[in-house]
Amino acid sequence: MADLMWTPEIEADIARWKLTGIFPFLNLCACPLSIPARFSYGDLRLFYHVASISSELDRYNSSHFTLWTWKVPLFLRIAVVYPYVMHALLALAATHLAWLTKCTQTANMAYRHRGAAMKSLQKALSVFCPKNSDAVLAASLLLSWQESNWCGWTQLMHGTSSIIIAMQLWKNESEFGDFIAEQSIFPTVPLSSISCTNIERVQWRDLDALERACVQLQKVEIYLETKDVVLQHSIRQLIEFIKKVRNFAPSRTTPQRFEMLDPLRIWLFWRPVAILQTSRDSPPALLTLAHLYAMAILIEPLFPEVGAAYFGSLSIGPVERIEQMLFYGIQNSSKDLDSEVLSLMRYPIDMVASFRRRMLSRPEVTPLPFIYDYNPITFERLSTWVTPY
C-alpha cells in the first residue's frame, strides 16, 4: 500500500472536500465542485499535498525561495482543466511523497501518473495552439522536473525549448510570460552543438572551482555548527557530493554524468521545502538554501552537455530573492543580522552574477522539433527519487 502520509487532519479535510466539493485551499485556486467526484481519495491526497505545501510556504512568504512552489497556484488552475497537467502534477506530488517516505508503491504511483501525462501530452501537441499552450508548457515543465533518465530528459528539454520559442508570438497573453522571457535569455537545452573538445576544455579549466566551492561550504558548515545541526548536515552532504563530482566527473560519459548529478537535482526540488517548513526564513536556513542553489549554478560550466544551465537558470531567482530578504529586508527590521551571514552570502550572489554573464555570451542553440517517443523508465530507476542520497 502506498504511504501518502495521511493524518487525521488531512483525512478530515479530504472527506469534507469530497462531501461538499469545496477545495480546502481556495486561496490558491477556484477548484471546480466536480473534482472530488472525478478522482480517488489517493489522487485527491496527492492534489492536496502539493496545494498544502504551497499554502504553507505562502503563509511564511517563502514560496519564492524554492524552484517550484511559487508556481503551484498556476499549475493547480491549469490542472483542473487539462487532464495531462493534472497527471503531471499528481506525479510530482507522488514523487515528493516517495522521497519523504522511501515507499516504492508511492514511487510507482508517480510512474503511472507520468505515463498517463505523457500519453495525453502527445495528443495535445498534435493540436498545439495559443489556447492550450500554457497547459502544454506546464505539463512539459512538471515532467522535466521529474525525469531522471538521460534520453527522456533530453527529449523533454528540446521539446520544452521548442514550445517556449513557439510561444514568443503570444507570450504577453501567456500566464508563463515572465518565465518565457527568462528562458529566452538562458538556454534550456543541452549544448550538443558545442564540440567535445570545447566541453573538455571548459571542464578542466573550471574544475578548480569545485575546490573553491568546498572551501566555501566548509566555512558555512563551521558557521552552522552552533546554529542548526540539521542544516549543517545538509551542507556536509553537499561537500561530499562536490568532492565526488571533482574526483569522478572527467572520466564519465555524458549519460553517466547526468546520472551522477541526480542527487543534486533531487535536493534542489525537495530540500528547500523541508528546510523552509522546519526553519522557515531564518538567516541560517536561507544561507543554506543559497549555497545549495549556488552549487547548481557552479555545475553549469562543468557540464554544459547535460543541460546544467537549465537548473542553474531555475536557481538564480531564489538566490536573488534570498539576497533581497537578507540585505534589504533587514532595513525594515528591528533585529540585527549576523554580519557573518552577509559575508558568506557574497559567494552565492557572485555565482549568480557570473552565471548571467556566461549565459549572455553563449552560442545560440537551435532546438530540435518536439518529437518524444515515450520510453517508460524502469521501476528500479525510480529508486533514485526514493533515496535522498
Secondary structure in CASP SS format (residue, H / E / C, confidence):
PFRMAT SS
TARGET T0000
AUTHOR 0000-0000-0000
METHOD secondary structure of the structure
MODEL  1
M C 1.00
A C 1.00
D C 1.00
L C 1.00
M C 1.00
W C 1.00
T C 1.00
P H 1.00
E H 1.00
I H 1.00
E H 1.00
A H 1.00
D H 1.00
I H 1.00
A H 1.00
R H 1.00
W H 1.00
K H 1.00
L H 1.00
T H 1.00
G C 1.00
I C 1.00
F C 1.00
P C 1.00
F C 1.00
L C 1.00
N C 1.00
L C 1.00
C C 1.00
A C 1.00
C C 1.00
P C 1.00
L C 1.00
S C 1.00
I H 1.00
P H 1.00
A H 1.00
R H 1.00
F C 1.00
S C 1.00
Y H 1.00
G H 1.00
D H 1.00
L H 1.00
R H 1.00
L H 1.00
F H 1.00
Y H 1.00
H H 1.00
V H 1.00
A H 1.00
S H 1.00
I H 1.00
S H 1.00
S H 1.00
E H 1.00
L H 1.00
D H 1.00
R H 1.00
Y C 1.00
N C 1.00
S C 1.00
S H 1.00
H H 1.00
F H 1.00
T C 1.00
L C 1.00
W C 1.00
T H 1.00
W H 1.00
K H 1.00
V H 1.00
P H 1.00
L H 1.00
F H 1.00
L H 1.00
R H 1.00
I H 1.00
A H 1.00
V C 1.00
V C 1.00
Y C 1.00
P H 1.00
Y H 1.00
V H 1.00
M H 1.00
H H 1.00
A H 1.00
L H 1.00
L H 1.00
A H 1.00
L H 1.00
A H 1.00
A H 1.00
T H 1.00
H H 1.00
L H 1.00
A H 1.00
W H 1.00
L H 1.00
T H 1.00
K C 1.00
C C 1.00
T H 1.00
Q H 1.00
T H 1.00
A H 1.00
N H 1.00
M H 1.00
A H 1.00
Y H 1.00
R H 1.00
H H 1.00
R H 1.00
G H 1.00
A H 1.00
A H 1.00
M H 1.00
K H 1.00
S H 1.00
L H 1.00
Q H 1.00
K H 1.00
A H 1.00
L H 1.00
S C 1.00
V C 1.00
F C 1.00
C C 1.00
P H 1.00
K H 1.00
N H 1.00
S H 1.00
D H 1.00
A H 1.00
V H 1.00
L H 1.00
A H 1.00
A H 1.00
S H 1.00
L H 1.00
L H 1.00
L H 1.00
S H 1.00
W H 1.00
Q H 1.00
E C 1.00
S C 1.00
N C 1.00
W H 1.00
C H 1.00
G H 1.00
W H 1.00
T H 1.00
Q H 1.00
L H 1.00
M H 1.00
H H 1.00
G H 1.00
T H 1.00
S H 1.00
S H 1.00
I H 1.00
I H 1.00
I H 1.00
A H 1.00
M H 1.00
Q H 1.00
L H 1.00
W H 1.00
K H 1.00
N H 1.00
E H 1.00
S C 1.00
E C 1.00
F C 1.00
G H 1.00
D H 1.00
F H 1.00
I H 1.00
A H 1.00
E H 1.00
Q H 1.00
S H 1.00
I H 1.00
F C 1.00
P C 1.00
T C 1.00
V C 1.00
P C 1.00
L C 1.00
S C 1.00
S C 1.00
I C 1.00
S C 1.00
C H 1.00
T H 1.00
N H 1.00
I H 1.00
E H 1.00
R H 1.00
V H 1.00
Q H 1.00
W H 1.00
R H 1.00
D H 1.00
L H 1.00
D H 1.00
A H 1.00
L H 1.00
E H 1.00
R H 1.00
A H 1.00
C H 1.00
V H 1.00
Q H 1.00
L H 1.00
Q H 1.00
K H 1.00
V H 1.00
E H 1.00
I H 1.00
Y H 1.00
L H 1.00
E C 1.00
T C 1.00
K C 1.00
D C 1.00
V H 1.00
V H 1.00
L H 1.00
Q H 1.00
H H 1.00
S H 1.00
I H 1.00
R H 1.00
Q H 1.00
L H 1.00
I H 1.00
E H 1.00
F H 1.00
I H 1.00
K H 1.00
K H 1.00
V H 1.00
R H 1.00
N H 1.00
F H 1.00
A H 1.00
P H 1.00
S H 1.00
R C 1.00
T C 1.00
T H 1.00
P H 1.00
Q H 1.00
R H 1.00
F H 1.00
E H 1.00
M H 1.00
L C 1.00
D H 1.00
P H 1.00
L H 1.00
R H 1.00
I H 1.00
W H 1.00
L H 1.00
F H 1.00
W H 1.00
R H 1.00
P H 1.00
V H 1.00
A H 1.00
I H 1.00
L H 1.00
Q H 1.00
T H 1.00
S H 1.00
R C 1.00
D C 1.00
S C 1.00
P H 1.00
P H 1.00
A H 1.00
L H 1.00
L H 1.00
T H 1.00
L H 1.00
A H 1.00
H H 1.00
L H 1.00
Y H 1.00
A H 1.00
M H 1.00
A H 1.00
I H 1.00
L H 1.00
I H 1.00
E C 1.00
P C 1.00
L C 1.00
F C 1.00
P H 1.00
E H 1.00
V H 1.00
G C 1.00
A H 1.00
A H 1.00
Y H 1.00
F H 1.00
G H 1.00
S H 1.00
L H 1.00
S H 1.00
I H 1.00
G H 1.00
P H 1.00
V H 1.00
E H 1.00
R H 1.00
I H 1.00
E H 1.00
Q H 1.00
M H 1.00
L H 1.00
F H 1.00
Y H 1.00
G H 1.00
I H 1.00
Q H 1.00
N H 1.00
S C 1.00
S C 1.00
K C 1.00
D C 1.00
L C 1.00
D C 1.00
S H 1.00
E H 1.00
V H 1.00
L H 1.00
S H 1.00
L H 1.00
M C 1.00
R H 1.00
Y H 1.00
P H 1.00
I H 1.00
D H 1.00
M H 1.00
V H 1.00
A H 1.00
S H 1.00
F H 1.00
R H 1.00
R H 1.00
R H 1.00
M H 1.00
L H 1.00
S C 1.00
R C 1.00
P C 1.00
E C 1.00
V C 1.00
T C 1.00
P C 1.00
L C 1.00
P C 1.00
F C 1.00
I C 1.00
Y C 1.00
D C 1.00
Y C 1.00
N C 1.00
P C 1.00
I C 1.00
T C 1.00
F C 1.00
E H 1.00
R H 1.00
L H 1.00
S H 1.00
T H 1.00
W H 1.00
V H 1.00
T C 1.00
P C 1.00
Y C 1.00
END
